Amino acid sequence: MTLRSKTALYFSIGFLSVWIVVTLLFFSTFKNTLFNAFDDQMREKALIIAQKTNIYPRMIPIPQGDELFAIFSTSYNDIDTLFLPQDLPFDFPISVGEIRQSPGWRSVRIEYETDDQNLLEVVYALPTEGIYNKLNTLRNFLIMMLIFCFLLTVLISYWLASKLLKPIKQVIHSANAISLYQHNLQLLPEQNSESELKELVKSFNRMLLRIKEQADKQTAFFASASHELRTPLTIMLTSLQVLSDKTDKLNYNLYSELLKQVQSLIKMTNEFLLMSELRIGNMQVVKSQLNLSEIISEQVAFYKSKADEKGIRFKVLYEPMEANFDAQADEQKLQIIFSNLLDNAIKYSPDKSIVEICLHRAENTCKVYIRNQIRSDIRPKISELKKEFYHSKPQHTEGFGLGIWIADQLAQIQGFSLCFSIDERGYFVATFTC
């Protein structure tokens, strides 16, 4: 559940709780007021009946409507029943002034002293169906209003929450767009108003500066270490090449294995150096008129011996055959891009498979497709491929997962694009567009 939804829900629950309490208090007050008015009405009518009653001669008023009453006369402690209906909705005795509730009826008893010093007692009753119908109508109305107001509150609070959280969303959007490896780190814009959000942005910017400082130190370390390693590794490579040519067959395999390990270290060192330069953002781009087919041919020839070790064959296609595959690009960076792509295609293809390379020209756009089967032991995540150090399932001497990231970065700084997919045959496809 999102923060906006939670805010709207909590606000609505709080409003609902207050509304229920207020509604119950209102309903209870209204009910008491209604019954008090009803009781006052009964007392007034009972008094009127007592005033209209005469003992000598005996005159008793006739009940009107649904009312019921009983009249008693007390004289010298003698009680005389002046009027008593057959069906009584109330029980005796009833205290003077007492309000008694019975099923469907409400009754009261009053005393009235006549002019001739006789005491009249009137027990008066009225049906309560009408008053309860009014209360039920009011209760249903309040419940409907409660539901309506709750739904309306949910909508309003959801809208208000979106307004209140809009500055936070802007901060989140700005934070997502920040890269620690930008040449000039763009900090989050601080809020003008004095609020908790302003303090949050300040704290976040201070954290960014600390992380940026550590990232710069890390990048500088990679660059410095890579520079320092290149010279001794190059010397080792040269020495091993000389020794492998002069040694006997007994030690040839040993020197060959050492040569491969040193070559792997040199490749890793070069990748770290490139990564550092790309992070710092000071890499220069020098474009010239190049022929993509020639660069592809050079890379295929370079990787032929590595492909032969796994029995992998290259298949190069041109669409159309007579097309001109010239492009304005940085030659060195283009070589690194295709070198990394072909190196990955060979490493992650099964033995004795085919790596297809297709150059396609369409109007002013030139595309290079590199297709290869995928080894059964790896399951690459397309969405993760362009991240640093991503590796589907690393094996010994298979690198650190920087090749594709470097290729993508080198393509971007030249204004080109590099994307990856898996086609209907289950082949991995790298598409370079320039």
NUSE-308798 format. One record per residue (C-alpha): x, y, z; residue number from 1. Coordinates in Angstrom, 3 decimals, padded with zeros to 6 digits, always signed. Layout:
BEGIN
rec east:X north:Y up:Z tornu:NUM
...
***
This chain:
BEGIN
rec east:+000.000 north:+000.000 up:+000.000 tornu:1
rec east:+001.362 north:+003.410 up:-000.984 tornu:2
rec east:+001.982 north:+006.237 up:+001.477 tornu:3
rec east:-000.815 north:+008.243 up:-000.141 tornu:4
rec east:-003.273 north:+005.371 up:+000.315 tornu:5
rec east:-002.192 north:+004.862 up:+003.927 tornu:6
rec east:-002.552 north:+008.576 up:+004.669 tornu:7
rec east:-006.018 north:+008.662 up:+003.119 tornu:8
rec east:-007.036 north:+005.502 up:+004.985 tornu:9
rec east:-005.811 north:+006.715 up:+008.386 tornu:10
rec east:-007.432 north:+010.112 up:+007.926 tornu:11
rec east:-010.710 north:+008.478 up:+006.877 tornu:12
rec east:-010.666 north:+006.083 up:+009.844 tornu:13
rec east:-010.004 north:+008.994 up:+012.192 tornu:14
rec east:-012.848 north:+010.985 up:+010.662 tornu:15
rec east:-015.128 north:+007.945 up:+010.833 tornu:16
rec east:-014.361 north:+007.458 up:+014.529 tornu:17
rec east:-015.113 north:+011.105 up:+015.332 tornu:18
rec east:-018.231 north:+011.017 up:+013.185 tornu:19
rec east:-019.542 north:+007.898 up:+014.944 tornu:20
rec east:-019.016 north:+009.463 up:+018.392 tornu:21
rec east:-020.661 north:+012.739 up:+017.344 tornu:22
rec east:-023.535 north:+010.876 up:+015.678 tornu:23
rec east:-024.167 north:+008.735 up:+018.752 tornu:24
rec east:-024.150 north:+011.803 up:+020.997 tornu:25
rec east:-026.477 north:+013.652 up:+018.637 tornu:26
rec east:-028.842 north:+010.688 up:+018.351 tornu:27
rec east:-028.888 north:+010.160 up:+022.126 tornu:28
rec east:-029.547 north:+013.873 up:+022.765 tornu:29
rec east:-032.247 north:+014.000 up:+020.121 tornu:30
rec east:-033.881 north:+010.841 up:+021.527 tornu:31
rec east:-033.910 north:+012.236 up:+025.067 tornu:32
rec east:-035.269 north:+015.566 up:+023.865 tornu:33
rec east:-037.979 north:+013.842 up:+021.853 tornu:34
rec east:-039.073 north:+011.662 up:+024.772 tornu:35
rec east:-038.983 north:+014.622 up:+027.168 tornu:36
rec east:-041.288 north:+016.549 up:+024.833 tornu:37
rec east:-043.486 north:+013.442 up:+024.527 tornu:38
rec east:-043.665 north:+013.121 up:+028.333 tornu:39
rec east:-044.490 north:+016.808 up:+028.741 tornu:40
rec east:-047.269 north:+016.347 up:+026.192 tornu:41
rec east:-048.662 north:+013.405 up:+028.203 tornu:42
rec east:-048.596 north:+015.425 up:+031.454 tornu:43
rec east:-050.385 north:+018.341 up:+029.815 tornu:44
rec east:-053.090 north:+016.089 up:+028.402 tornu:45
rec east:-053.430 north:+014.238 up:+031.708 tornu:46
rec east:-053.859 north:+017.599 up:+033.464 tornu:47
rec east:-056.499 north:+018.676 up:+030.943 tornu:48
rec east:-058.385 north:+015.415 up:+031.530 tornu:49
rec east:-058.216 north:+015.971 up:+035.289 tornu:50
rec east:-059.511 north:+019.524 up:+034.885 tornu:51
rec east:-062.444 north:+018.325 up:+032.746 tornu:52
rec east:-063.409 north:+015.586 up:+035.221 tornu:53
rec east:-066.227 north:+016.289 up:+037.685 tornu:54
rec east:-067.115 north:+014.044 up:+040.618 tornu:55
rec east:-070.540 north:+015.480 up:+041.572 tornu:56
rec east:-072.218 north:+015.108 up:+039.210 tornu:57
rec east:-069.881 north:+012.583 up:+037.639 tornu:58
rec east:-068.530 north:+013.824 up:+034.306 tornu:59
rec east:-065.728 north:+011.955 up:+032.581 tornu:60
rec east:-064.103 north:+013.149 up:+029.312 tornu:61
rec east:-064.095 north:+010.688 up:+026.402 tornu:62
rec east:-060.656 north:+009.342 up:+025.247 tornu:63
rec east:-059.492 north:+010.935 up:+021.988 tornu:64
rec east:-057.622 north:+009.031 up:+019.308 tornu:65
rec east:-055.213 north:+006.393 up:+020.628 tornu:66
rec east:-054.965 north:+007.758 up:+024.143 tornu:67
rec east:-055.887 north:+005.687 up:+027.185 tornu:68
rec east:-056.327 north:+006.852 up:+030.738 tornu:69
rec east:-057.700 north:+005.837 up:+034.139 tornu:70
rec east:-059.188 north:+008.271 up:+036.716 tornu:71
rec east:-059.329 north:+007.754 up:+040.449 tornu:72
rec east:-060.757 north:+009.960 up:+043.190 tornu:73
rec east:-059.464 north:+009.996 up:+046.760 tornu:74
rec east:-061.568 north:+011.477 up:+049.556 tornu:75
rec east:-060.944 north:+010.825 up:+053.240 tornu:76
rec east:-058.637 north:+007.927 up:+052.289 tornu:77
rec east:-061.383 north:+006.353 up:+050.234 tornu:78
rec east:-060.383 north:+005.590 up:+046.630 tornu:79
rec east:-063.099 north:+005.700 up:+044.030 tornu:80
rec east:-062.478 north:+004.481 up:+040.503 tornu:81
rec east:-064.111 north:+007.030 up:+038.200 tornu:82
rec east:-062.915 north:+005.532 up:+034.935 tornu:83
rec east:-060.913 north:+002.419 up:+034.101 tornu:84
rec east:-060.571 north:+000.976 up:+030.569 tornu:85
rec east:-060.669 north:-002.766 up:+030.059 tornu:86
rec east:-057.269 north:-003.169 up:+028.380 tornu:87
rec east:-054.638 north:-001.347 up:+030.353 tornu:88
rec east:-051.152 north:-000.864 up:+028.805 tornu:89
rec east:-049.705 north:-000.101 up:+032.233 tornu:90
rec east:-049.369 north:-001.851 up:+035.558 tornu:91
rec east:-050.234 north:-000.546 up:+038.959 tornu:92
rec east:-049.069 north:+000.990 up:+041.158 tornu:93
rec east:-047.465 north:+003.940 up:+039.344 tornu:94
rec east:-045.797 north:+006.606 up:+041.445 tornu:95
rec east:-046.808 north:+010.192 up:+041.017 tornu:96
rec east:-044.826 north:+011.785 up:+038.156 tornu:97
rec east:-043.299 north:+008.439 up:+037.152 tornu:98
rec east:-042.864 north:+007.691 up:+033.454 tornu:99
rec east:-043.381 north:+004.033 up:+032.750 tornu:100
rec east:-042.500 north:+002.296 up:+029.484 tornu:101
rec east:-044.394 north:-000.815 up:+028.399 tornu:102
rec east:-044.414 north:-002.574 up:+025.021 tornu:103
rec east:-045.811 north:-000.067 up:+022.530 tornu:104
rec east:-046.966 north:+002.404 up:+025.220 tornu:105
rec east:-045.676 north:+005.100 up:+027.522 tornu:106
rec east:-047.637 north:+006.210 up:+030.613 tornu:107
rec east:-047.536 north:+008.836 up:+033.361 tornu:108
rec east:-049.422 north:+009.491 up:+036.627 tornu:109
rec east:-050.412 north:+012.928 up:+037.911 tornu:110
rec east:-052.437 north:+014.208 up:+040.899 tornu:111
rec east:-054.862 north:+017.104 up:+040.739 tornu:112
rec east:-056.713 north:+018.712 up:+043.640 tornu:113
rec east:-060.237 north:+019.877 up:+042.777 tornu:114
rec east:-061.990 north:+022.936 up:+044.119 tornu:115
rec east:-064.004 north:+020.794 up:+046.572 tornu:116
rec east:-060.789 north:+019.433 up:+048.124 tornu:117
rec east:-061.016 north:+016.065 up:+046.377 tornu:118
rec east:-057.835 north:+014.520 up:+044.966 tornu:119
rec east:-057.978 north:+013.234 up:+041.404 tornu:120
rec east:-055.353 north:+010.834 up:+040.088 tornu:121
rec east:-054.985 north:+010.382 up:+036.326 tornu:122
rec east:-052.899 north:+007.639 up:+034.784 tornu:123
rec east:-052.424 north:+008.635 up:+031.143 tornu:124
rec east:-050.897 north:+006.561 up:+028.296 tornu:125
rec east:-050.037 north:+007.153 up:+024.620 tornu:126
rec east:-048.720 north:+004.703 up:+021.991 tornu:127
rec east:-045.020 north:+005.110 up:+021.154 tornu:128
rec east:-045.115 north:+003.678 up:+017.619 tornu:129
rec east:-044.961 north:+007.110 up:+016.019 tornu:130
rec east:-042.026 north:+008.318 up:+018.078 tornu:131
rec east:-040.041 north:+005.145 up:+017.417 tornu:132
rec east:-040.783 north:+005.424 up:+013.691 tornu:133
rec east:-039.278 north:+008.903 up:+013.761 tornu:134
rec east:-036.244 north:+007.640 up:+015.629 tornu:135
rec east:-035.774 north:+004.773 up:+013.158 tornu:136
rec east:-036.085 north:+007.179 up:+010.251 tornu:137
rec east:-033.470 north:+009.464 up:+011.793 tornu:138
rec east:-031.169 north:+006.524 up:+012.582 tornu:139
rec east:-031.341 north:+005.209 up:+008.997 tornu:140
rec east:-030.680 north:+008.700 up:+007.689 tornu:141
rec east:-027.652 north:+009.082 up:+009.936 tornu:142
rec east:-026.280 north:+005.692 up:+008.851 tornu:143
rec east:-026.684 north:+006.624 up:+005.188 tornu:144
rec east:-025.020 north:+009.965 up:+005.821 tornu:145
rec east:-022.238 north:+008.172 up:+007.683 tornu:146
rec east:-021.538 north:+005.891 up:+004.722 tornu:147
rec east:-021.757 north:+008.755 up:+002.229 tornu:148
rec east:-019.509 north:+011.025 up:+004.288 tornu:149
rec east:-016.999 north:+008.226 up:+004.814 tornu:150
rec east:-016.727 north:+007.572 up:+001.072 tornu:151
rec east:-016.531 north:+011.289 up:+000.399 tornu:152
rec east:-013.853 north:+011.622 up:+003.065 tornu:153
rec east:-011.827 north:+008.808 up:+001.484 tornu:154
rec east:-011.871 north:+010.599 up:-001.875 tornu:155
rec east:-011.120 north:+014.014 up:-000.416 tornu:156
rec east:-008.383 north:+012.700 up:+001.875 tornu:157
rec east:-006.842 north:+010.763 up:-001.038 tornu:158
rec east:-006.771 north:+013.966 up:-003.075 tornu:159
rec east:-005.406 north:+015.980 up:-000.142 tornu:160
rec east:-002.780 north:+013.317 up:+000.529 tornu:161
rec east:-001.601 north:+013.570 up:-003.083 tornu:162
rec east:-001.299 north:+017.343 up:-002.652 tornu:163
rec east:+000.542 north:+017.049 up:+000.646 tornu:164
rec east:+002.874 north:+014.340 up:-000.660 tornu:165
rec east:+003.567 north:+016.081 up:-003.978 tornu:166
rec east:+006.768 north:+017.755 up:-002.659 tornu:167
rec east:+007.971 north:+014.373 up:-001.386 tornu:168
rec east:+007.291 north:+012.829 up:-004.809 tornu:169
rec east:+009.322 north:+015.595 up:-006.408 tornu:170
rec east:+012.169 north:+014.846 up:-004.019 tornu:171
rec east:+011.930 north:+011.124 up:-004.852 tornu:172
rec east:+011.909 north:+011.873 up:-008.598 tornu:173
rec east:+014.941 north:+014.131 up:-008.243 tornu:174
rec east:+016.717 north:+011.555 up:-006.098 tornu:175
rec east:+016.108 north:+008.800 up:-008.667 tornu:176
rec east:+017.616 north:+010.981 up:-011.382 tornu:177
rec east:+020.832 north:+011.565 up:-009.436 tornu:178
rec east:+023.936 north:+009.647 up:-010.406 tornu:179
rec east:+026.873 north:+009.648 up:-008.043 tornu:180
rec east:+029.206 north:+009.378 up:-011.001 tornu:181
rec east:+028.076 north:+012.570 up:-012.697 tornu:182
rec east:+030.884 north:+015.039 up:-013.271 tornu:183
rec east:+028.914 north:+017.720 up:-011.425 tornu:184
rec east:+026.654 north:+016.161 up:-008.817 tornu:185
rec east:+023.220 north:+017.801 up:-008.865 tornu:186
rec east:+021.913 north:+018.037 up:-005.330 tornu:187
rec east:+018.217 north:+018.059 up:-004.482 tornu:188
rec east:+016.593 north:+021.511 up:-004.602 tornu:189
rec east:+015.851 north:+022.759 up:-001.105 tornu:190
rec east:+012.330 north:+023.850 up:-000.170 tornu:191
rec east:+011.645 north:+027.543 up:+000.401 tornu:192
rec east:+009.320 north:+027.009 up:+003.338 tornu:193
rec east:+010.552 north:+026.109 up:+006.802 tornu:194
rec east:+009.269 north:+022.570 up:+007.176 tornu:195
rec east:+010.351 north:+019.046 up:+008.042 tornu:196
rec east:+010.758 north:+018.393 up:+004.305 tornu:197
rec east:+013.422 north:+021.082 up:+004.055 tornu:198
rec east:+015.407 north:+019.407 up:+006.821 tornu:199
rec east:+014.962 north:+016.058 up:+005.087 tornu:200
rec east:+016.330 north:+017.455 up:+001.808 tornu:201
rec east:+019.298 north:+019.012 up:+003.621 tornu:202
rec east:+020.083 north:+015.717 up:+005.340 tornu:203
rec east:+019.760 north:+013.829 up:+002.055 tornu:204
rec east:+022.102 north:+016.283 up:+000.286 tornu:205
rec east:+024.673 north:+015.930 up:+003.067 tornu:206
rec east:+024.438 north:+012.155 up:+002.701 tornu:207
rec east:+024.856 north:+012.459 up:-001.094 tornu:208
rec east:+027.992 north:+014.546 up:-000.668 tornu:209
rec east:+029.470 north:+011.985 up:+001.714 tornu:210
rec east:+028.645 north:+009.108 up:-000.635 tornu:211
rec east:+029.973 north:+011.106 up:-003.604 tornu:212
rec east:+033.228 north:+011.672 up:-001.751 tornu:213
rec east:+033.587 north:+007.956 up:-001.069 tornu:214
rec east:+032.645 north:+007.081 up:-004.667 tornu:215
rec east:+035.254 north:+009.530 up:-006.004 tornu:216
rec east:+037.873 north:+007.975 up:-003.749 tornu:217
rec east:+036.885 north:+004.515 up:-004.971 tornu:218
rec east:+037.043 north:+005.611 up:-008.610 tornu:219
rec east:+040.403 north:+007.266 up:-008.066 tornu:220
rec east:+041.674 north:+004.098 up:-006.436 tornu:221
rec east:+040.542 north:+001.959 up:-009.393 tornu:222
rec east:+042.162 north:+004.358 up:-011.846 tornu:223
rec east:+045.426 north:+004.572 up:-009.885 tornu:224
rec east:+045.589 north:+000.813 up:-009.284 tornu:225
rec east:+044.854 north:+000.091 up:-012.947 tornu:226
rec east:+047.627 north:+002.419 up:-014.107 tornu:227
rec east:+050.078 north:+000.884 up:-011.663 tornu:228
rec east:+049.187 north:-002.665 up:-012.694 tornu:229
rec east:+049.372 north:-002.180 up:-016.446 tornu:230
rec east:+053.150 north:-001.798 up:-016.618 tornu:231
rec east:+054.170 north:-004.889 up:-014.605 tornu:232
rec east:+051.461 north:-006.960 up:-016.286 tornu:233
rec east:+052.654 north:-005.880 up:-019.733 tornu:234
rec east:+056.228 north:-006.841 up:-018.789 tornu:235
rec east:+054.999 north:-010.224 up:-017.505 tornu:236
rec east:+053.025 north:-010.772 up:-020.709 tornu:237
rec east:+056.027 north:-010.013 up:-022.902 tornu:238
rec east:+058.312 north:-012.229 up:-020.839 tornu:239
rec east:+055.877 north:-015.135 up:-020.917 tornu:240
rec east:+055.427 north:-014.807 up:-024.668 tornu:241
rec east:+059.199 north:-014.966 up:-025.147 tornu:242
rec east:+059.544 north:-017.906 up:-022.774 tornu:243
rec east:+056.670 north:-019.825 up:-024.324 tornu:244
rec east:+058.347 north:-019.544 up:-027.723 tornu:245
rec east:+061.730 north:-020.780 up:-026.450 tornu:246
rec east:+060.690 north:-023.392 up:-023.897 tornu:247
rec east:+060.464 north:-027.088 up:-024.483 tornu:248
rec east:+057.207 north:-028.949 up:-024.812 tornu:249
rec east:+057.339 north:-030.011 up:-021.167 tornu:250
rec east:+056.929 north:-026.455 up:-019.880 tornu:251
rec east:+054.939 north:-025.087 up:-022.799 tornu:252
rec east:+051.534 north:-025.872 up:-021.264 tornu:253
rec east:+052.556 north:-024.194 up:-018.010 tornu:254
rec east:+053.669 north:-021.020 up:-019.760 tornu:255
rec east:+050.542 north:-021.041 up:-021.921 tornu:256
rec east:+048.317 north:-021.214 up:-018.861 tornu:257
rec east:+050.266 north:-018.418 up:-017.176 tornu:258
rec east:+049.991 north:-016.401 up:-020.376 tornu:259
rec east:+046.214 north:-016.768 up:-020.368 tornu:260
rec east:+045.987 north:-015.681 up:-016.731 tornu:261
rec east:+048.111 north:-012.598 up:-017.371 tornu:262
rec east:+046.031 north:-011.725 up:-020.431 tornu:263
rec east:+042.915 north:-012.049 up:-018.284 tornu:264
rec east:+044.437 north:-009.729 up:-015.658 tornu:265
rec east:+045.362 north:-007.185 up:-018.328 tornu:266
rec east:+041.814 north:-007.276 up:-019.702 tornu:267
rec east:+040.374 north:-006.804 up:-016.207 tornu:268
rec east:+042.799 north:-003.927 up:-015.533 tornu:269
rec east:+041.807 north:-002.222 up:-018.779 tornu:270
rec east:+038.127 north:-002.615 up:-017.873 tornu:271
rec east:+038.677 north:-001.052 up:-014.450 tornu:272
rec east:+040.553 north:+001.830 up:-016.073 tornu:273
rec east:+037.766 north:+002.372 up:-018.580 tornu:274
rec east:+035.188 north:+002.199 up:-015.803 tornu:275
rec east:+037.048 north:+004.887 up:-013.870 tornu:276
rec east:+037.299 north:+007.170 up:-016.899 tornu:277
rec east:+033.600 north:+006.705 up:-017.680 tornu:278
rec east:+032.612 north:+007.454 up:-014.084 tornu:279
rec east:+034.718 north:+010.590 up:-013.930 tornu:280
rec east:+033.246 north:+011.733 up:-017.235 tornu:281
rec east:+036.451 north:+013.056 up:-018.797 tornu:282
rec east:+036.604 north:+010.600 up:-021.709 tornu:283
rec east:+037.092 north:+012.348 up:-025.018 tornu:284
rec east:+035.253 north:+011.306 up:-028.181 tornu:285
rec east:+037.076 north:+011.735 up:-031.513 tornu:286
rec east:+034.853 north:+010.726 up:-034.421 tornu:287
rec east:+035.981 north:+009.933 up:-037.942 tornu:288
rec east:+034.622 north:+008.214 up:-041.032 tornu:289
rec east:+034.813 north:+004.459 up:-040.416 tornu:290
rec east:+033.688 north:+001.297 up:-042.145 tornu:291
rec east:+031.832 north:-000.984 up:-039.743 tornu:292
rec east:+032.410 north:-004.088 up:-041.858 tornu:293
rec east:+036.186 north:-003.636 up:-041.603 tornu:294
rec east:+036.053 north:-003.232 up:-037.800 tornu:295
rec east:+033.811 north:-006.310 up:-037.510 tornu:296
rec east:+036.202 north:-008.312 up:-039.713 tornu:297
rec east:+039.165 north:-007.293 up:-037.548 tornu:298
rec east:+037.398 north:-008.351 up:-034.361 tornu:299
rec east:+036.231 north:-011.650 up:-035.862 tornu:300
rec east:+039.807 north:-012.411 up:-036.924 tornu:301
rec east:+041.093 north:-011.483 up:-033.459 tornu:302
rec east:+038.613 north:-013.788 up:-031.670 tornu:303
rec east:+038.840 north:-016.668 up:-034.167 tornu:304
rec east:+041.417 north:-018.615 up:-032.142 tornu:305
rec east:+039.323 north:-018.243 up:-028.957 tornu:306
rec east:+036.211 north:-019.385 up:-030.820 tornu:307
rec east:+038.072 north:-022.359 up:-032.321 tornu:308
rec east:+038.878 north:-023.600 up:-028.807 tornu:309
rec east:+035.123 north:-024.132 up:-028.245 tornu:310
rec east:+034.362 north:-025.181 up:-031.810 tornu:311
rec east:+032.346 north:-021.998 up:-032.404 tornu:312
rec east:+032.011 north:-020.613 up:-035.941 tornu:313
rec east:+031.275 north:-017.037 up:-037.014 tornu:314
rec east:+028.641 north:-016.306 up:-039.642 tornu:315
rec east:+028.758 north:-012.753 up:-041.033 tornu:316
rec east:+025.862 north:-011.402 up:-043.142 tornu:317
rec east:+025.426 north:-008.089 up:-044.974 tornu:318
rec east:+021.995 north:-006.661 up:-045.715 tornu:319
rec east:+022.096 north:-005.658 up:-048.496 tornu:320
rec east:+025.389 north:-006.996 up:-049.804 tornu:321
rec east:+026.194 north:-003.887 up:-051.855 tornu:322
rec east:+025.380 north:-001.440 up:-049.015 tornu:323
rec east:+027.838 north:+001.075 up:-047.670 tornu:324
rec east:+028.404 north:+000.499 up:-043.931 tornu:325
rec east:+030.292 north:+003.712 up:-043.224 tornu:326
rec east:+029.627 north:+005.609 up:-039.993 tornu:327
rec east:+030.935 north:+008.586 up:-038.042 tornu:328
rec east:+032.345 north:+007.116 up:-034.829 tornu:329
rec east:+035.324 north:+006.900 up:-032.500 tornu:330
rec east:+037.361 north:+003.988 up:-033.846 tornu:331
rec east:+038.983 north:+002.952 up:-030.564 tornu:332
rec east:+035.703 north:+002.974 up:-028.657 tornu:333
rec east:+033.924 north:+001.126 up:-031.473 tornu:334
rec east:+036.580 north:-001.594 up:-031.340 tornu:335
rec east:+036.072 north:-001.958 up:-027.581 tornu:336
rec east:+032.286 north:-002.205 up:-028.039 tornu:337
rec east:+032.443 north:-004.991 up:-030.626 tornu:338
rec east:+035.300 north:-006.694 up:-028.787 tornu:339
rec east:+033.225 north:-006.919 up:-025.606 tornu:340
rec east:+030.123 north:-008.077 up:-027.480 tornu:341
rec east:+031.969 north:-010.828 up:-029.365 tornu:342
rec east:+033.852 north:-011.866 up:-026.234 tornu:343
rec east:+030.524 north:-012.279 up:-024.387 tornu:344
rec east:+028.974 north:-014.134 up:-027.312 tornu:345
rec east:+031.823 north:-016.671 up:-027.307 tornu:346
rec east:+031.911 north:-017.102 up:-023.510 tornu:347
rec east:+028.190 north:-017.680 up:-023.100 tornu:348
rec east:+027.527 north:-019.782 up:-026.204 tornu:349
rec east:+027.547 north:-023.581 up:-026.015 tornu:350
rec east:+030.386 north:-025.448 up:-027.687 tornu:351
rec east:+030.156 north:-026.086 up:-031.442 tornu:352
rec east:+027.527 north:-023.407 up:-031.988 tornu:353
rec east:+027.348 north:-020.463 up:-034.401 tornu:354
rec east:+027.644 north:-016.754 up:-033.614 tornu:355
rec east:+025.716 north:-014.761 up:-036.232 tornu:356
rec east:+026.782 north:-011.202 up:-037.066 tornu:357
rec east:+024.469 north:-009.246 up:-039.332 tornu:358
rec east:+025.167 north:-005.730 up:-040.644 tornu:359
rec east:+021.972 north:-004.016 up:-041.803 tornu:360
rec east:+021.736 north:-000.695 up:-043.602 tornu:361
rec east:+018.399 north:+001.162 up:-043.741 tornu:362
rec east:+018.502 north:+004.704 up:-045.126 tornu:363
rec east:+020.631 north:+006.770 up:-042.687 tornu:364
rec east:+020.727 north:+004.101 up:-039.985 tornu:365
rec east:+023.160 north:+001.253 up:-039.657 tornu:366
rec east:+022.519 north:-001.645 up:-037.292 tornu:367
rec east:+024.739 north:-004.522 up:-036.202 tornu:368
rec east:+023.012 north:-007.636 up:-034.821 tornu:369
rec east:+025.075 north:-010.206 up:-032.895 tornu:370
rec east:+023.116 north:-013.396 up:-032.181 tornu:371
rec east:+024.265 north:-016.409 up:-030.235 tornu:372
rec east:+022.791 north:-019.403 up:-028.482 tornu:373
rec east:+022.740 north:-019.286 up:-024.684 tornu:374
rec east:+024.461 north:-021.847 up:-022.519 tornu:375
rec east:+021.988 north:-023.971 up:-020.602 tornu:376
rec east:+023.531 north:-023.088 up:-017.240 tornu:377
rec east:+022.793 north:-019.340 up:-017.447 tornu:378
rec east:+019.559 north:-017.327 up:-017.512 tornu:379
rec east:+020.385 north:-013.688 up:-018.295 tornu:380
rec east:+018.016 north:-010.989 up:-017.040 tornu:381
rec east:+017.666 north:-008.497 up:-019.870 tornu:382
rec east:+016.667 north:-005.664 up:-017.529 tornu:383
rec east:+019.854 north:-006.135 up:-015.469 tornu:384
rec east:+022.399 north:-006.500 up:-018.278 tornu:385
rec east:+023.418 north:-002.840 up:-018.448 tornu:386
rec east:+024.263 north:-002.644 up:-014.740 tornu:387
rec east:+027.819 north:-002.653 up:-013.461 tornu:388
rec east:+029.174 north:-006.004 up:-012.289 tornu:389
rec east:+026.054 north:-007.885 up:-013.390 tornu:390
rec east:+026.768 north:-011.534 up:-014.090 tornu:391
rec east:+024.115 north:-014.158 up:-014.800 tornu:392
rec east:+026.221 north:-017.047 up:-013.545 tornu:393
rec east:+029.924 north:-016.269 up:-013.294 tornu:394
rec east:+032.485 north:-018.960 up:-013.816 tornu:395
rec east:+036.235 north:-018.958 up:-013.418 tornu:396
rec east:+037.951 north:-016.496 up:-015.813 tornu:397
rec east:+034.599 north:-015.176 up:-017.093 tornu:398
rec east:+035.231 north:-011.621 up:-015.945 tornu:399
rec east:+033.521 north:-009.249 up:-013.540 tornu:400
rec east:+030.409 north:-008.308 up:-015.512 tornu:401
rec east:+031.773 north:-004.980 up:-016.782 tornu:402
rec east:+031.969 north:-005.757 up:-020.512 tornu:403
rec east:+028.372 north:-004.994 up:-021.473 tornu:404
rec east:+028.185 north:-001.987 up:-019.147 tornu:405
rec east:+031.330 north:-000.506 up:-020.717 tornu:406
rec east:+030.014 north:-001.205 up:-024.223 tornu:407
rec east:+026.726 north:+000.496 up:-023.416 tornu:408
rec east:+028.449 north:+003.541 up:-021.873 tornu:409
rec east:+030.810 north:+003.891 up:-024.848 tornu:410
rec east:+027.847 north:+003.714 up:-027.211 tornu:411
rec east:+025.951 north:+006.389 up:-025.275 tornu:412
rec east:+028.768 north:+008.935 up:-025.194 tornu:413
rec east:+028.932 north:+008.674 up:-029.006 tornu:414
rec east:+025.184 north:+009.144 up:-029.384 tornu:415
rec east:+024.568 north:+005.508 up:-030.352 tornu:416
rec east:+022.334 north:+002.884 up:-028.753 tornu:417
rec east:+022.903 north:-000.663 up:-027.610 tornu:418
rec east:+020.035 north:-002.914 up:-026.605 tornu:419
rec east:+019.595 north:-006.597 up:-025.806 tornu:420
rec east:+016.824 north:-009.124 up:-026.240 tornu:421
rec east:+016.039 north:-012.813 up:-026.630 tornu:422
rec east:+014.406 north:-013.703 up:-029.951 tornu:423
rec east:+011.782 north:-016.327 up:-030.764 tornu:424
rec east:+014.460 north:-018.996 up:-031.215 tornu:425
rec east:+015.778 north:-018.382 up:-027.707 tornu:426
rec east:+018.910 north:-016.698 up:-029.061 tornu:427
rec east:+020.519 north:-013.795 up:-027.256 tornu:428
rec east:+020.575 north:-010.703 up:-029.518 tornu:429
rec east:+022.723 north:-007.598 up:-029.069 tornu:430
rec east:+021.642 north:-004.728 up:-031.333 tornu:431
rec east:+024.010 north:-001.823 up:-031.961 tornu:432
rec east:+022.510 north:+001.180 up:-033.756 tornu:433
rec east:+024.436 north:+004.128 up:-035.141 tornu:434
***
